[in-house]
Amino acid sequence: MRVAIVTDHPSHSAGETIIAESLREAFAGQMSPLETADVVISTSRAAARNVTAPLGSPHICYLAETKNTPQSHSMAQSPPRLNPSTLEMSAVSVTQTETQATARPGHQGITHYLAGNGIAANQLRQSIGRPVKVIPPAVDTQLFRPQKLRRSEHYLTIVDEGNISGLEVAIAASQIAGRELLVVTEPNFELPDLQAEQSHVQFVTANDDSVLYQHLSECRALLCLSSADFDVHVIRAQACGTPVIVPAGGGIEELILDAEQEGPGTGLLFEPSTPESIASAMLEYERRPQKCSAMLASAHAQAFSPTRFAEEIRAFVEAVVTSTVQAVADEPLGGEQRRAA
């Protein structure tokens, strides 16, 4: 099977970049130029606009974040000779024994969608009128493991270009809660000018993953202020057994197990994204720290492993390609005769 992976670098979010890298690893040795591909996988709607899949090859669009889901989408109807149940091919379970048919290319030539989280999948389902399979992106957590050490009492937040806007909110929240905050940045990252010096805040630079691992393992909990649907640090923190406090209402909340629900969890949600609500979540965690299980967090992070991702994505793509080939062969004229007609 020959696979062409199409990305749109100027518009890439961090989640899309992770997906593109994960796809390349999953299909290593099977990569192909677009014109000879058996299947095309695009990582955003912007990328999908720039490609046309070869005749007879399916085009799968993997949307990592809700901001990329179409608000309106007019999927072309299947031709009468194809079974309409083919529109369920992007459902959660796709096997080669299901109806051997494929959807005619719809908006931007896309025949199938994948989603990186349930919220994006639901938005797609409402737009295109059929179920959409969820395959969460992959995160390499090999270096990130729980340590048997006594944690510090400070909180941690990680700042990069994707969540710089949340820095002052995190600083204000920690001040309201009366807690120390460690802000980790990438090398050469320029922080914005803060209105005033904050004695409870310390800034450090993580030169590599080993330094980040140490900080994630030592802090009381990670504060995530990202507005994206996917944040690799949320997964890495849980891999270290570290509780995570994240915003509710977006795809990112699906990355944790809510400790406010029945049974233990791996973190807490806050809403709205105000200093007061975040400080409240911090103090709520401290009142009942036993609700967040380090063992559960580490196990939950493994659900995002590259091995799991590769197995799921390959199974889905192989089922789509097999169904497409069979559907063409089952057409009245036969695939080759129809293309020559």
N, C-alpha and C positions, 0 to 999 in steps of 0.2 A: 504494500500500500504506500503510495507516494503522497506526502502531505506538504501543502504550501501554507505557511503561517504569515499573515499580513498584519502589520502594525502601522500605527500612525504616530510617529515619535513626537511631533510638536504638541499634540493634544493629550499625550499620555499622562495619566495619573499614576501614583505609586502602585495602586492595585493593578492597573493594566500592565505596568512594567513587570510586576511579579508574575502575572499570568503568562505574558509572552515568554519570559525566561523558563517558566514551568513547562510550557508547551514544547519549547525547543528541547528540553531535557527529556520529556516523555516520548518524543518522536525522534530522538537522536538516531541517525542512520537511515531515517525515512524521509528526510527533508527533500523537497523538490522545487524546481522553478514553477511558477504559476501555470505556465502553458502546458505542462505535462503532469499536473497534479490530479490524483484521484479524488481528493477532497481539499477544500480551501477552508481555513479557519482564520477569521478576523477577530481582533481583540477590542474593537470598538465600532460604533456606527460610522465614525469618521473614516476609519480604515476600510470599512465595507464599501463606502462610496467610491473608492478609488480602484476597485477590482471587478473583474468579470470572470467568474469561474469557467473553466473549459466546459464545453457542451457535455451534458450527462454527469458532471461532477457536482456533488452537493456543496453548498456554502454554509458553514456553521459560523454564527456570530456569537462569541462568548463575551457577555457584558458583565464586567466586574462590579460596576457600581450603579446605583439607581439613577444617577444623573444622566446616564447614557441610554436609559430605556426610552423607547418611542412613546410619546403621549398619544399619537394616533398612528395607526398602522393598518393599511388595507392589503391584506394577504390575498393574492389571486386565488381564485377557486381552482380546485383540482379538476382536470378534464374528466368528463363523464365516465371514461373507461377505467379510471383509477378509483379504488375504494376510498371513500372519504375518511375512513378510520386511519388512513395514513397521517392525518393531521395530529395524531396522538404520538408520533414518533419521538417527540421531545419530552414525553412524559417521564416520570421518575424511573420507570422500569422500561427499558428498551431491549428486546431480545430478537435474535434472528428468526425465531419461530412465530413472531407476530406477523400481521399482514405485510406482505412483501410489496410495498408500494412507497412512493415518495411524493412529497409535496412539490408542486410546480413552484419555481422561484417566485418569491413575493417582493416586498419592498427592498430595493437595492440588491436584488438577486439573491437574498438570503433565503435558504430553504429550511434551516433549523436554528433555534436559539439555545444557548446555555446561559445560566445566570450564576453569579458568584455568591448570592445570598437569597434568602426566601423573599425578602421585600422586593428585590429586583424581579424575581420570578413571578410574583403576584402582579406586579405592574405590567410585565410582558404578557401574562395570561389575559389580563383585561384588555390589552391592546390588540392581541392577535387571535384571541378566542380559543386558545388551546393550552394545555399544561406545558410547563417548561421545567426541564431538569435542573437541579441545583448541584453544582460541583464546586465546593469552596476552593480557593487558590491554595497553593502549596507554600509551606514555610519550612526552611531547613532549621531544625531545632537541635541538631546533633550536639552542638557545643553547650546548649542551655539545658542544664539539669538541676534538680533541687540539691541544695547543700544543707548539711546539718550544722547550722550555725545560728547564733542568736541574732535576730534582726535588729536593726537600728530603729529609732522611733520616727525618723524623717520619712516624708513622702517623696516620690520621684516623678518627674515629668520629662519627656524627651521632646525636644523641639527641633523641627526642620522646616523646610519651605512649605510643607503641606499643612502644618498646624501652628504656624507662628502667631496667628491671630488669637489663639487661646492662651498665650503665655501670661498676659496680664490678668486674665480671669483666674488662672491657676494660682498666681501669686496672691491675688486678693482673697481667694478661697482659703488658702493656707493661713493667711493672716487672721481671717475671721475665726478659723478653727484653733488658732494659737499653736500651729504646728510648723516645724521646719520643712523647707522644700529644697530639694536638690534638682537643679535644672541641667540636663545633659544635652549637649549640642555636638554636631559633627565638626570635624576640623575645618578651620577657615570660615566657619559660619558667622555671619555678622548679625548680632542681636540688635533689635530696635532700641532706641533710646527710651529708657523707662523714666516715668515722671519723677520718681524719687527712689533713693536707695532703700533697700529692704533688708534689714538686719537678719531676718529669718530665712533669707534665700541665699543659696550658694550656687555658682555656675561652674561646671566642669566640662571638659571635652573628652569624648570617647574616641580615641584614635583607631580602635579596632573592636571587633566583636568580643574579645576576651575582657576588655575594660567594661564594655556595656554589660556583659554577663555578671561581672562582679557587682556593679551598681544595682542591677535588677535583683540579685540574690540577697543584697543587704538591706534594701529599703523595706518600709512597712507595707507600702502598696504603691502601685503605679496609677497616676492620674493621667487619663487619656482625654485630651481635648480636641482630637481630630474631628473634622467635619466629613471626612471620607467614610466610605462604607467598609473599608478594610485597612487595618493598621498592623503591620508585621510585629510591632513591639508588643501589642496586646497578646499575641500568640506566644512570643518569646518569654514574656513575663510569666505567663501561666506554666510554660515548660519549666521554669525555675521554681514553681510552686508559689509564686507571688500573686496576691490578690490584685484585681484590676477594677478601677472605678471608671466607667465609661458613660457617654451620653446615651439616653434612651431615644427611641423613635427612628433610628436609622439602621442600616445594615450592620454597623459595627457592634450593635448590642447582641447580634447572633454569634459573635465570637466568644462570648462568655456564657457561663451558666449562672443565672441570676440567683444570688443567695437569699433574696427576699421571697423566692418561691418555696414550695415544700421541699424539705430536705436540704442538705448542704449544697453550696454552689462554689463558683470560682471568683465572683466579684459582685459589685453593686452597680445599679444604674442611677443616673441623676437626670432630672428634668424640671425646669428648663436649664439651659446652660448659663447659669448665673453663679457668681461667687457664693451666694447664700445656699443654693441648692447643692453645690459641690461640697461646701463645708459641712452641710447636714449629712451628706453621704459618708464623708470621712469619719465623722463622729459616730454615725450609726454603725459603721464597720467596727470601730473601737469598742462599742458597747457589746457587740456580739461577734468577736473575731472567730469564734468556733464555727460560725456559719460558712466561713470560707475554708475549704479543705485544700491543703497543699498537694496531697496525693491525687485528689480529683482533678485539680488544675493541671498537673503534669500529665495525667492520662488524657485529659480533654485536648491538650495541645497536640497530641499525636494524631488526632483526627485530621490535622492539616499537613501531615507528612508528605513529602514528595513521592514516596512509594504509593501511598493511598491515592494521590492525585493521578499518578501515571496509570494505575490500574483502572480507575474509573473513567478517565478521559479516553484511554485506548479502547475500552469496552464499548463506550458510547459511539465513538467515531467508526469503529469497525462494524457495528450494527447498522449505522446509517449508510455506510458505503455498500454493505452487502444488500440492504433493502433497496437501495437505489439501483444497483446493477440488476437485481431480480425484477424490479418494476419495469425497467426498460426492456428486459428480455421478454416479459409477459405482455407487452403491448402487441396489438393485433399484427402490425407489420414486422415486429421484431426490431430490436434496437438498431442494428446496422442498416437494415433496409429503410427504417424511418429516417435516419440521418441522411441517407443517400437520396431520399425522395425529394 
